[in-house]
Amino acid sequence: MIFTSKKKKTAKVIQRATKDVVSDRNLATICGNMTSNENAASYLCTEVMLQRIHALVFVFNRKFHREYDWATLNFVTTCIEQGIQEGTGNQTLNPIIMKGLSRLMSMEGSGPERMNKLFNSSAQLVIEQDKQLNQDELINFIDKDVESFVMGLDKYFQ
């Protein structure tokens, strides 16, 4: 039997989850159906990816940060970057995701108030591209999508 370290196994999990996030064609289709504006659809898809990856970082932090000295922000962001590379085959999305992740992580607050700030931030960026979109509907869509993503993270962290 081959034994792998918890660190290596966790790195693979983060990479695989990130790869799945950035290569989710279904998400791209749903976002495209929400607006006829290609820029807005692209922004929405990117913002949902960011929110999912932010949730992944949150779950990682809760599961591993206190227990393992290797479970740092640098570790998780390196794994995310590798997952983006695997999922897209290039690095063009990498700086966009990392900048957006930094934006989300720097938002203050806690609990539901912070979540509303996070989702509102994403919705505002999308609305700048298509003023016809409803902010509450966008926030609800992002919220439901992230909730579904987090509920499915168990398949990665088994």
Residue pairs with C-beta under 8 A, 6 or more apart in sequence:
6 68
7 68
7 70
7 75
10 60
10 64
10 71
10 79
11 75
11 79
11 82
13 156
13 157
14 56
14 60
14 76
14 79
14 80
14 83
15 79
15 80
15 82
15 83
15 86
16 83
16 156
17 56
17 83
17 153
17 156
18 53
18 56
18 79
18 80
18 82
18 83
18 84
18 86
18 87
19 83
19 84
19 86
19 87
20 87
21 49
21 52
21 53
21 56
21 83
21 87
21 149
22 49
22 83
22 84
22 87
22 88
22 93
22 97
23 87
23 88
24 49
27 45
27 48
27 49
27 145
28 41
28 45
31 41
31 42
31 44
31 45
31 48
32 38
32 41
32 45
34 41
34 44
34 133
34 138
34 141
35 41
35 44
35 126
35 129
35 130
35 132
35 133
37 129
37 130
37 132
39 129
39 130
40 126
40 127
40 129
40 130
40 133
42 129
43 125
43 126
43 128
43 129
44 126
44 138
46 96
46 97
46 100
47 100
47 122
47 123
47 125
47 126
47 142
48 122
48 141
48 142
48 145
48 146
49 97
50 97
50 100
50 101
50 104
50 122
51 104
51 118
51 119
51 122
51 142
51 145
51 146
52 145
52 146
52 149
53 80
53 97
53 101
54 101
54 104
54 105
54 118
55 146
55 149
55 150
55 153
56 80
56 153
57 73
57 76
57 80
57 101
57 105
59 150
59 153
59 157
60 71
60 76
61 71
61 76
63 157
64 71
65 71
65 72
77 98
77 101
80 97
80 98
80 101
81 91
81 94
81 98
84 91
84 93
84 94
84 97
85 91
85 94
103 121
104 118
104 121
107 114
107 117
107 118
107 121
108 114
108 117
109 117
115 143
116 139
119 138
119 139
119 142
119 143
119 146
120 135
120 139
122 138
122 142
123 133
123 135
123 138
123 139
123 142
124 135
126 133
126 138
127 133
127 135
127 138
